[in-house]
Amino acid sequence: MASNRNILHWLDENAEKPIIVIACVAACLLIPYQVLTRYIFGTWLKMNVDTSIVEELALFSLIWGTYFAVPLVIKRRENIRMTALIDWLVPTKYHNFVLMFNNVATFALSVLIMYIGIRLINLQFKFPQVTPSLRIPYAIPYSILFIGFLLMAIRVVQDTVKLIKIEGFFKFLLAIAFSGALAAPLLLIEHSITFVLLVTMFGGMLLGIPIAVSLGLSGAFSIYASGFLQMNILAQTAYNSLDSFPMLAVFFFVLAGIFMGKGGLSAQLIGLADMMLGRHTGGLAMATVVACTFFGAISGSGIATCAAIGMITIPAMVERGYSKAFSAAIVACAGAIGVMIPPSNPFVLYGVITNVSIGKLFMGGILPGLLTCLLLCTVAWYISKKNGWKGEDKTYTWAEIGKALWDARWALMVPVIILGGIYGGVMTPTEAAGVAALYGFLVGMFVLKGITRQNMVQVLVDSTVTAATVLFLVAMASVFGYVMAIESIPDLIAEWMIGITSNKLAMLLIVNVLLLIVGALMESASATLILAPILMPMMVKLGVDPVHFGVILVCNLAIGFITPPIGQSLFVAAAISDERTERIALAAIPLITAMIAMILLVTYVPALSLWLPSLM
């Protein structure tokens, strides 16, 4: 009996991990191999090289790794969700009931896609199709829809059992009844597809259902309400949306940032920035902003930047006399630069959704990111001078500065690899991301030694789980987007908004306000996936360049990392500093004001985001 319990415990803790690790390692090796093969055998040796098999295997690794990682997202309760309304209106003692209701919704979506996945696989047995390069039956890769969503359903059941032990079975029955009461009018009464789509999405998100699940269910209810769309679309889109080479870039940029952070890179960047600015008034605060800018050019993530830099600089700033609230606020605000400058995951998502050049978006974000860095440094200097927060009375020789630069060479090489590879025409953004991820892992393990044999598996799993959180959102948003496109909802919304005012400058101001509000209420990836297809057609009709609008959108949503109630970087900084979030938010007001000034400049001076892309 004891041995059986041990086996079950091991399976509970590790069932998904072997596939996740294999998929992660395979993807990280295959894409750099593709680049090397193309240049060594193709360019140098003038041989005909077909790397399509490698690309197909990498995509299979991405899809299987993602859908094996999502069950762990569920187990860890790391789903992206909107909780502001629930936290505000629902007493704490009922929060477990809300989680039960959320689990019912997640279970329903998991079982539905699992069932459709089985039908899709059976269809492949009846009418066999093979993959383009490997020539294997599609039934094999499609089986992830059954296996992955089965694992999700199991993890939901496990979590629900834990909640039942705490709250009792009666509350679980109430959660099922509540779910049925909400679903019944949508299933039994005829509504327009647009009504069903929008009500289920916004209603689900406001009720705290994970955003990915809300998007998936809204697509499913809308397909049912249409009467002519096939439910198979749900499973096919869940697979095909990730079967895209640019999607690998999101995966690899997340991995690269985590690998370099775990490897010990952030300490080197902070040391270099502190040496350059530390002796001035507000020196460590300005060094923090510069370090966040450097790290953002590696991670492409605001939260990762805030966590990696904040763990070191917040305690150091408090030790040098800065207030705890300001120390946390400067890290939270500077961390937002991580999504403005390349590589930026929101830019990749925007580019994939709207078919805008990711390379041009990366270039478009450089000047706004640097401008934000300059403005935050200026405000940090002013506040520090006002409060008497002086720098260290210490000077450094050129030899010491040169040594610090040399020590940070491994970190400084990452932007060179990514940007040099893309703009030098050597690699696509996805290939550059893959090479950066492999570089980050090798440097973290063999040079900086933050990744060891003991924590290697956990780092690979955690990195894939973090990436899967975003990629699952992409898959479900694609279902939502498919129905939106069928109903021409983006065009209808664009015409309605242009009916309010056709003045380009006024509309840009309205859109900025809308994006700031949405950014405060919704995570940036979710907001990008939902809003980009809706707003971009309208902006194009008004004569706004798609690259310019992409930069406006991402810069606005970056502020959402700091603003309550969702502000993820705000909460990360609060956890690190052990300071109350409202105090950090108050301390961040002058910094956020500077960032809003940056947005207005970017909005009304298009050259800030279009000059560098025009040089390509």
Wavefront OBJ file of the C-alpha trace (Angstrom):
o trace
v 0.000 0.000 0.000
v 2.778 2.392 0.914
v 4.557 1.727 -2.384
v 1.306 2.372 -4.297
v 0.869 5.660 -2.447
v 4.450 6.618 -3.317
v 3.839 5.845 -6.996
v 0.633 7.895 -7.010
v 2.398 10.767 -5.240
v 5.222 10.671 -7.802
v 2.710 10.694 -10.665
v 0.848 13.585 -9.063
v 4.045 15.627 -8.834
v 5.763 14.576 -12.064
v 3.300 13.101 -14.591
v 3.683 15.952 -17.089
v 7.329 16.815 -16.458
v 9.157 14.222 -18.637
v 7.305 15.320 -21.791
v 7.721 19.001 -20.862
v 11.490 18.621 -20.427
v 11.890 16.598 -23.644
v 9.798 19.099 -25.628
v 11.653 22.100 -24.178
v 15.119 20.652 -24.831
v 14.144 19.476 -28.323
v 12.810 22.896 -29.340
v 15.882 24.682 -27.926
v 18.216 22.414 -29.903
v 16.292 22.109 -33.159
v 15.992 25.777 -34.124
v 19.691 26.661 -33.518
v 20.531 23.470 -35.431
v 18.355 24.732 -38.295
v 20.284 28.029 -38.391
v 23.697 26.324 -38.284
v 22.747 23.765 -40.917
v 21.431 26.393 -43.277
v 24.651 28.409 -43.105
v 27.240 25.628 -42.888
v 25.781 23.345 -45.551
v 23.670 25.804 -47.509
v 25.591 29.087 -47.627
v 29.176 27.908 -47.149
v 29.190 24.466 -48.797
v 26.564 25.390 -51.415
v 24.498 22.263 -50.746
v 20.745 21.946 -51.064
v 19.453 21.942 -47.494
v 15.879 21.162 -46.474
v 15.258 22.108 -42.837
v 11.475 21.751 -42.990
v 11.629 18.516 -40.972
v 13.493 20.322 -38.177
v 10.942 23.133 -38.182
v 8.038 20.687 -38.042
v 9.595 18.802 -35.119
v 10.153 22.086 -33.279
v 6.500 23.016 -33.733
v 5.374 19.597 -32.482
v 7.622 20.124 -29.452
v 6.030 23.539 -28.840
v 2.464 22.215 -29.045
v 3.056 19.107 -26.951
v 5.140 21.007 -24.399
v 2.424 23.661 -24.081
v -0.496 21.294 -23.608
v 1.454 19.181 -21.111
v 2.398 22.332 -19.186
v -1.105 23.820 -18.957
v -2.240 21.114 -16.466
v 0.576 22.300 -14.176
v -0.661 25.873 -14.624
v -4.036 24.633 -13.357
v -2.465 22.681 -10.506
v -0.444 25.726 -9.376
v -3.431 28.068 -9.904
v -1.280 30.317 -12.102
v -4.004 30.959 -14.690
v -4.272 34.552 -15.885
v -7.588 35.893 -14.616
v -9.358 39.119 -13.665
v -10.034 39.092 -9.926
v -10.648 42.792 -9.208
v -14.456 42.580 -9.200
v -14.483 39.344 -7.191
v -12.043 40.742 -4.607
v -14.093 43.915 -4.323
v -17.628 42.513 -4.203
v -17.314 38.973 -2.879
v -16.394 38.428 0.794
v -13.244 36.374 1.325
v -15.165 33.465 2.830
v -16.877 32.877 -0.547
v -13.699 32.909 -2.654
v -13.390 29.110 -2.563
v -16.936 28.894 -3.949
v -15.819 31.154 -6.819
v -12.859 28.829 -7.432
v -15.260 25.854 -7.550
v -17.390 27.674 -10.120
v -14.248 28.489 -12.116
v -13.222 24.837 -11.995
v -16.620 23.764 -13.332
v -16.151 26.100 -16.301
v -12.568 24.920 -16.915
v -13.631 21.264 -16.648
v -16.458 21.820 -19.124
v -14.105 23.364 -21.691
v -11.480 20.627 -21.135
v -13.977 17.797 -21.603
v -15.521 19.480 -24.649
v -12.178 19.891 -26.460
v -11.101 16.411 -25.347
v -14.291 14.942 -26.852
v -13.929 16.938 -30.099
v -10.265 15.906 -30.184
v -11.315 12.238 -30.166
v -13.706 12.924 -33.068
v -10.925 14.689 -34.933
v -8.557 11.738 -34.430
v -11.229 9.262 -35.555
v -11.792 11.404 -38.630
v -8.077 11.127 -39.411
v -8.313 7.326 -39.251
v -11.218 7.370 -41.708
v -9.693 9.966 -44.043
v -5.935 9.840 -43.372
v -3.786 12.927 -43.866
v -0.047 13.185 -43.285
v 2.145 16.065 -42.122
v 3.985 17.973 -44.889
v 7.580 17.088 -43.958
v 7.705 14.049 -41.684
v 4.795 12.377 -43.520
v 3.363 10.979 -40.306
v -0.421 10.602 -39.872
v -2.028 13.719 -38.398
v -3.763 11.448 -35.906
v -0.473 11.314 -33.951
v 0.089 15.068 -33.411
v -3.667 15.655 -32.967
v -3.676 13.137 -30.084
v -2.275 15.930 -27.869
v -5.768 17.434 -27.890
v -7.094 14.333 -26.137
v -4.096 13.732 -23.848
v -3.474 17.371 -22.921
v -7.079 18.270 -22.169
v -7.589 14.971 -20.328
v -4.699 15.939 -18.044
v -6.250 19.382 -17.609
v -9.563 17.810 -16.607
v -7.789 15.551 -14.101
v -5.944 18.507 -12.542
v -9.238 20.427 -12.295
v -10.860 17.462 -10.540
v -7.925 17.222 -8.111
v -8.178 20.911 -7.267
v -11.948 20.653 -6.851
v -11.597 17.708 -4.458
v -9.289 19.835 -2.292
v -11.867 22.631 -2.263
v -14.687 20.201 -1.416
v -12.690 18.976 1.601
v -12.511 22.570 2.809
v -16.006 23.838 1.889
v -18.140 20.706 1.699
v -19.940 18.892 -1.124
v -23.064 21.058 -0.896
v -21.185 24.169 -2.020
v -19.802 22.208 -4.960
v -23.371 21.273 -5.980
v -24.279 24.964 -5.693
v -21.336 25.829 -7.974
v -22.623 23.345 -10.575
v -26.159 24.730 -10.247
v -24.865 28.300 -10.598
v -22.916 27.327 -13.720
v -25.971 25.632 -15.210
v -28.174 28.640 -14.432
v -25.746 30.925 -16.291
v -25.326 28.599 -19.267
v -29.009 27.650 -19.730
v -30.239 30.980 -21.231
v -27.398 30.897 -23.761
v -28.156 27.309 -24.762
v -31.976 27.357 -24.671
v -32.817 30.857 -25.924
v -31.857 32.041 -29.384
v -29.444 34.982 -29.413
v -27.237 36.655 -32.004
v -23.716 35.269 -32.306
v -22.211 38.657 -31.397
v -24.319 38.882 -28.229
v -23.325 35.379 -27.102
v -19.651 35.964 -27.925
v -19.309 39.221 -26.000
v -21.555 38.351 -23.046
v -19.826 35.032 -22.361
v -16.353 36.539 -22.696
v -16.872 39.621 -20.516
v -19.195 37.817 -18.111
v -16.739 34.956 -17.639
v -13.800 37.285 -17.060
v -15.707 39.444 -14.558
v -16.686 36.298 -12.649
v -13.013 35.380 -12.304
v -12.933 32.518 -14.808
v -9.405 32.238 -16.283
v -9.252 34.518 -19.322
v -8.155 31.695 -21.641
v -11.127 29.584 -20.508
v -13.508 32.551 -20.913
v -12.301 33.055 -24.486
v -12.585 29.334 -25.268
v -16.090 29.047 -23.810
v -17.252 32.219 -25.577
v -16.078 30.688 -28.855
v -17.809 27.388 -28.069
v -21.135 29.017 -27.082
v -21.004 31.230 -30.190
v -20.339 28.273 -32.488
v -23.339 26.496 -30.914
v -25.510 29.621 -31.257
v -24.605 30.034 -34.943
v -26.333 26.831 -36.008
v -24.035 26.537 -39.038
v -20.472 26.494 -37.656
v -18.990 23.093 -36.774
v -17.781 22.501 -33.209
v -14.690 20.806 -34.695
v -13.404 24.355 -35.252
v -12.756 24.564 -31.509
v -10.248 21.694 -31.446
v -8.703 22.461 -34.831
v -8.060 26.074 -33.859
v -6.662 25.034 -30.465
v -4.059 23.035 -32.396
v -3.505 25.103 -35.554
v -3.086 28.430 -33.731
v 0.097 27.094 -32.104
v 1.263 25.308 -35.255
v 2.891 28.550 -36.346
v 6.596 29.343 -36.591
v 6.262 32.863 -35.071
v 4.621 31.319 -31.980
v 7.955 29.680 -31.218
v 9.392 33.187 -30.731
v 7.079 33.810 -27.745
v 8.135 30.486 -26.253
v 11.869 31.089 -26.775
v 11.923 34.687 -25.537
v 10.250 33.597 -22.284
v 12.804 30.803 -21.935
v 15.755 33.097 -22.705
v 14.687 35.597 -20.032
v 14.180 32.951 -17.349
v 17.408 31.100 -18.209
v 19.466 34.286 -17.980
v 17.689 35.388 -14.797
v 18.186 32.025 -13.081
v 21.749 31.917 -14.343
v 22.736 34.996 -12.322
v 22.791 37.575 -15.070
v 20.867 40.326 -13.239
v 23.579 40.863 -10.596
v 26.157 41.629 -13.302
v 23.909 44.187 -14.994
v 23.114 45.919 -11.713
v 26.796 46.047 -10.754
v 27.662 47.667 -14.081
v 24.806 50.202 -13.894
v 25.603 51.069 -10.264
v 29.245 51.657 -11.145
v 28.192 54.059 -13.915
v 25.566 56.032 -11.927
v 25.836 55.069 -8.257
v 27.869 58.049 -7.050
v 25.295 60.628 -8.276
v 22.241 61.812 -6.355
v 19.636 59.079 -6.791
v 22.392 56.985 -8.331
v 21.122 53.547 -7.323
v 17.565 54.428 -8.389
v 18.838 55.496 -11.817
v 21.085 52.419 -11.959
v 17.989 50.303 -11.286
v 16.186 51.869 -14.253
v 19.195 51.295 -16.530
v 19.585 47.698 -15.304
v 15.873 47.062 -15.991
v 16.337 48.448 -19.503
v 19.292 46.124 -20.125
v 17.471 43.127 -18.668
v 14.339 43.980 -20.660
v 16.452 43.692 -23.793
v 17.011 40.073 -22.793
v 13.776 38.894 -21.204
v 11.037 40.666 -23.193
v 8.920 40.470 -20.038
v 7.953 43.205 -17.583
v 7.304 40.825 -14.699
v 10.541 38.882 -15.183
v 12.482 42.159 -15.317
v 10.830 43.445 -12.142
v 11.476 40.205 -10.265
v 15.071 39.648 -11.426
v 16.257 43.224 -10.790
v 14.030 43.959 -7.791
v 15.314 41.011 -5.765
v 18.718 42.713 -5.688
v 18.076 46.454 -5.930
v 15.106 46.946 -3.575
v 16.996 45.712 -0.452
v 20.113 47.634 -1.596
v 18.135 50.872 -2.071
v 16.478 50.561 1.340
v 19.908 49.972 2.878
v 21.179 53.213 1.286
v 18.312 55.231 2.761
v 15.644 55.221 0.043
v 12.072 54.722 1.232
v 10.762 51.210 0.808
v 7.731 52.418 -1.196
v 9.833 54.409 -3.681
v 12.362 51.572 -4.044
v 9.562 49.178 -4.997
v 7.843 51.775 -7.241
v 10.945 52.531 -9.320
v 11.529 48.815 -9.965
v 7.863 48.208 -10.869
v 7.804 51.144 -13.307
v 11.209 50.430 -14.853
v 10.255 46.775 -15.261
v 7.578 47.897 -17.743
v 10.382 48.899 -20.142
v 10.881 45.140 -20.601
v 7.854 44.973 -22.935
v 8.691 48.144 -24.875
v 12.169 47.347 -26.173
v 13.102 44.258 -28.171
v 12.631 41.425 -27.667
v 9.077 42.054 -26.493
v 6.497 39.293 -26.194
v 3.529 41.685 -26.684
v 5.130 42.875 -29.940
v 5.447 39.265 -31.105
v 1.788 38.589 -30.270
v 0.657 41.804 -31.972
v 2.744 40.984 -35.041
v 1.366 37.443 -35.299
v -2.255 38.569 -34.922
v -2.096 41.522 -37.295
v 0.519 40.238 -39.794
v 2.738 43.246 -39.085
v 6.523 42.763 -39.340
v 7.847 41.731 -35.922
v 11.276 43.079 -36.870
v 9.793 46.537 -37.557
v 7.835 46.436 -34.306
v 11.036 45.631 -32.417
v 12.774 48.600 -34.034
v 9.758 50.804 -33.359
v 9.932 50.084 -29.635
v 13.589 51.033 -29.147
v 13.257 54.838 -28.974
v 10.083 54.805 -26.788
v 11.837 52.354 -24.437
v 14.956 54.512 -24.211
v 12.811 57.632 -23.778
v 11.001 55.950 -20.887
v 14.360 55.060 -19.342
v 15.488 58.699 -19.599
v 12.239 60.097 -18.155
v 12.210 57.644 -15.236
v 15.856 58.454 -14.462
v 15.017 62.170 -14.491
v 12.062 61.751 -12.118
v 14.118 59.417 -9.871
v 16.893 62.028 -9.713
v 14.419 64.815 -8.837
v 12.675 62.798 -6.101
v 16.040 61.649 -4.706
v 17.353 65.212 -4.597
v 14.179 66.371 -2.869
v 14.541 63.642 -0.223
v 18.317 63.865 0.179
v 19.028 60.373 -1.164
v 22.621 60.786 -2.227
v 24.871 58.380 -4.066
v 27.900 56.522 -2.777
v 30.974 58.678 -2.199
v 33.058 56.476 -4.402
v 34.776 56.847 -7.754
v 35.896 54.148 -10.127
v 38.920 53.989 -12.379
v 38.623 53.249 -16.074
v 40.206 49.883 -15.363
v 37.456 49.021 -12.871
v 34.758 50.141 -15.301
v 36.403 48.099 -18.052
v 36.447 45.048 -15.770
v 32.742 45.493 -14.966
v 31.963 45.701 -18.684
v 33.995 42.545 -19.284
v 32.226 40.732 -16.432
v 28.856 41.658 -17.949
v 29.863 40.577 -21.461
v 27.724 37.436 -21.399
v 24.632 39.499 -20.646
v 25.428 42.253 -23.125
v 25.864 39.679 -25.894
v 22.188 38.648 -25.803
v 20.779 41.821 -27.434
v 23.631 41.607 -29.956
v 22.642 38.036 -30.844
v 18.941 38.878 -31.130
v 19.060 42.268 -32.865
v 22.209 41.551 -34.880
v 20.785 38.245 -36.063
v 17.450 39.765 -37.115
v 18.610 43.022 -38.688
v 21.756 41.498 -40.143
v 19.537 39.181 -42.160
v 21.118 36.130 -40.533
v 18.051 34.886 -38.646
v 14.309 35.369 -38.434
v 12.946 36.668 -35.086
v 11.962 33.100 -34.161
v 15.420 31.728 -34.970
v 17.081 34.579 -33.061
v 14.869 33.787 -30.067
v 15.791 30.081 -30.276
v 19.514 30.831 -30.425
v 19.157 33.296 -27.516
v 17.331 30.671 -25.428
v 20.040 28.055 -26.027
v 22.744 30.666 -25.362
v 21.005 31.700 -22.128
v 20.794 28.110 -20.923
v 24.434 27.285 -21.741
v 25.748 30.507 -20.183
v 23.529 30.067 -17.119
v 24.723 26.509 -16.619
v 28.397 26.512 -17.610
v 29.538 30.131 -17.158
v 27.382 31.862 -14.532
v 26.493 28.496 -12.952
v 23.102 29.629 -11.637
v 21.579 26.635 -13.419
v 22.897 23.375 -11.971
v 22.234 19.680 -12.408
v 20.093 19.877 -9.279
v 17.751 22.641 -10.476
v 18.007 22.134 -14.253
v 14.792 20.103 -14.640
v 12.854 22.522 -12.444
v 14.116 25.513 -14.463
v 13.057 23.836 -17.735
v 9.632 22.952 -16.328
v 9.032 26.392 -14.765
v 10.095 28.134 -17.985
v 7.734 26.027 -20.108
v 4.862 26.504 -17.640
v 5.360 30.284 -17.778
v 5.379 30.227 -21.586
v 2.381 27.866 -21.696
v 0.296 30.336 -19.680
v 0.587 32.814 -22.553
v 0.423 30.258 -25.381
v -2.784 28.640 -24.078
v -4.249 32.138 -23.992
v -3.203 32.579 -27.627
v -4.873 29.295 -28.615
v -8.196 30.158 -26.976
v -8.056 33.762 -28.238
v -7.708 32.335 -31.750
v -11.043 30.540 -31.311
v -12.587 33.813 -30.140
v -10.941 35.684 -33.025
v -12.207 33.170 -35.587
v -15.824 33.797 -34.586
v -15.196 37.565 -34.465
v -13.855 37.456 -38.025
v -16.834 35.409 -39.248
v -19.208 38.004 -37.761
v -17.068 40.994 -38.961
v -17.162 42.369 -35.415
v -13.877 44.345 -35.730
v -15.252 46.215 -38.756
v -18.534 46.957 -36.983
v -16.734 48.315 -33.912
v -14.386 50.358 -36.108
v -17.336 51.930 -37.953
v -19.104 52.667 -34.653
v -16.040 54.364 -33.140
v -15.352 56.385 -36.298
v -19.005 57.461 -36.077
v -18.167 59.094 -32.740
v -15.423 61.184 -34.316
v -13.457 60.928 -37.531
v -10.779 63.277 -36.211
v -7.555 61.267 -36.086
v -6.007 63.185 -33.172
v -9.156 62.962 -31.047
v -9.576 59.256 -31.792
v -5.955 58.561 -30.814
v -6.615 60.251 -27.462
v -9.793 58.175 -26.939
v -7.924 54.962 -27.800
v -5.105 55.874 -25.401
v -7.574 56.376 -22.548
v -9.304 53.095 -23.439
v -5.985 51.211 -23.471
v -4.916 52.689 -20.119
v -8.215 51.579 -18.557
v -8.036 48.111 -20.115
v -4.376 47.785 -19.097
v -5.355 48.478 -15.495
v -7.993 45.729 -15.614
v -6.446 43.065 -17.841
v -3.069 41.368 -18.321
v -1.179 42.741 -21.345
v -1.108 39.531 -23.428
v -4.874 39.081 -23.006
v -5.551 42.714 -23.867
v -3.307 42.519 -26.949
v -4.998 39.363 -28.235
v -8.485 40.798 -27.760
v -8.008 44.458 -28.726
v -5.458 44.340 -31.557
v -7.812 42.748 -34.142
v -10.577 45.174 -33.112
v -8.702 48.468 -32.986
v -6.111 48.105 -35.729
v -8.578 48.154 -38.680
v -10.040 51.389 -37.303
v -6.590 52.933 -36.870
v -5.618 51.980 -40.423
v -8.823 53.604 -41.758
v -7.792 56.808 -39.972
v -4.340 56.671 -41.562
v -2.338 55.405 -38.563
v 0.584 53.159 -39.507
v 0.125 49.596 -38.105
v 3.650 49.669 -36.629
v 2.949 53.031 -34.971
v -0.298 51.718 -33.495
v 1.448 48.562 -32.274
v 3.921 50.691 -30.320
v 1.092 52.863 -28.921
v -0.822 49.761 -27.803
v 2.154 48.058 -26.133
v 3.344 51.250 -24.379
v -0.141 51.883 -22.972
v -0.546 48.320 -21.766
v 2.936 48.475 -20.191
v 1.583 50.992 -17.672
v -0.950 48.344 -16.680
v 1.925 46.423 -15.064
v 2.021 49.113 -12.360
v -1.585 50.284 -11.976
v -4.067 48.607 -9.599
v -6.055 46.436 -9.484
v -4.261 44.025 -11.863
v -0.713 45.531 -11.879
v 1.411 42.388 -11.796
v 4.741 44.198 -11.400
v 3.183 46.207 -8.582
v 2.391 42.996 -6.706
v 5.802 41.470 -7.458
v 7.523 44.590 -6.106
v 5.234 44.542 -3.045
v 6.126 40.901 -2.346
v 9.866 41.588 -2.651
v 9.823 44.776 -0.557
v 7.215 43.636 1.978
v 5.493 46.984 1.483
v 1.778 47.654 1.085
v 0.657 47.953 -2.540
v -1.258 51.207 -1.978
v 1.895 52.915 -0.684
v 3.872 51.705 -3.680
v 1.092 52.873 -6.012
v 1.145 56.359 -4.433
v 4.940 56.525 -4.703
v 4.660 55.514 -8.361
v 2.338 58.403 -9.360
v 5.136 60.807 -10.484
v 6.796 57.948 -12.379
v 3.538 56.924 -14.077
v 2.916 60.569 -14.979
v 6.274 60.594 -16.794
v 5.304 57.381 -18.616
v 1.986 58.911 -19.725
v 3.945 61.895 -21.069
v 6.018 59.390 -23.050
v 2.836 57.835 -24.480
v 1.553 61.226 -25.628
v 4.883 61.928 -27.329
v 4.865 58.514 -29.026
v 1.233 58.999 -30.091
v 1.539 62.461 -31.573
v 5.156 62.278 -32.796
v 5.025 59.164 -35.038
v 8.696 59.513 -35.947
v 9.615 58.220 -32.476
v 8.282 54.790 -33.431
v 8.617 54.898 -37.222
v 12.056 56.400 -37.854
v 14.112 53.306 -37.032
v 11.767 50.884 -38.888
v 11.992 53.165 -41.940
v 15.738 52.495 -42.075
v 15.193 48.760 -42.572
l 1 2 3 4 5 6 7 8 9 10 11 12 13 14 15 16 17 18 19 20 21 22 23 24 25 26 27 28 29 30 31 32 33 34 35 36 37 38 39 40 41 42 43 44 45 46 47 48 49 50 51 52 53 54 55 56 57 58 59 60 61 62 63 64 65 66 67 68 69 70 71 72 73 74 75 76 77 78 79 80 81 82 83 84 85 86 87 88 89 90 91 92 93 94 95 96 97 98 99 100 101 102 103 104 105 106 107 108 109 110 111 112 113 114 115 116 117 118 119 120 121 122 123 124 125 126 127 128 129 130 131 132 133 134 135 136 137 138 139 140 141 142 143 144 145 146 147 148 149 150 151 152 153 154 155 156 157 158 159 160 161 162 163 164 165 166 167 168 169 170 171 172 173 174 175 176 177 178 179 180 181 182 183 184 185 186 187 188 189 190 191 192 193 194 195 196 197 198 199 200 201 202 203 204 205 206 207 208 209 210 211 212 213 214 215 216 217 218 219 220 221 222 223 224 225 226 227 228 229 230 231 232 233 234 235 236 237 238 239 240 241 242 243 244 245 246 247 248 249 250 251 252 253 254 255 256 257 258 259 260 261 262 263 264 265 266 267 268 269 270 271 272 273 274 275 276 277 278 279 280 281 282 283 284 285 286 287 288 289 290 291 292 293 294 295 296 297 298 299 300 301 302 303 304 305 306 307 308 309 310 311 312 313 314 315 316 317 318 319 320 321 322 323 324 325 326 327 328 329 330 331 332 333 334 335 336 337 338 339 340 341 342 343 344 345 346 347 348 349 350 351 352 353 354 355 356 357 358 359 360 361 362 363 364 365 366 367 368 369 370 371 372 373 374 375 376 377 378 379 380 381 382 383 384 385 386 387 388 389 390 391 392 393 394 395 396 397 398 399 400 401 402 403 404 405 406 407 408 409 410 411 412 413 414 415 416 417 418 419 420 421 422 423 424 425 426 427 428 429 430 431 432 433 434 435 436 437 438 439 440 441 442 443 444 445 446 447 448 449 450 451 452 453 454 455 456 457 458 459 460 461 462 463 464 465 466 467 468 469 470 471 472 473 474 475 476 477 478 479 480 481 482 483 484 485 486 487 488 489 490 491 492 493 494 495 496 497 498 499 500 501 502 503 504 505 506 507 508 509 510 511 512 513 514 515 516 517 518 519 520 521 522 523 524 525 526 527 528 529 530 531 532 533 534 535 536 537 538 539 540 541 542 543 544 545 546 547 548 549 550 551 552 553 554 555 556 557 558 559 560 561 562 563 564 565 566 567 568 569 570 571 572 573 574 575 576 577 578 579 580 581 582 583 584 585 586 587 588 589 590 591 592 593 594 595 596 597 598 599 600 601 602 603 604 605 606 607 608 609 610 611 612 613 614 615 616
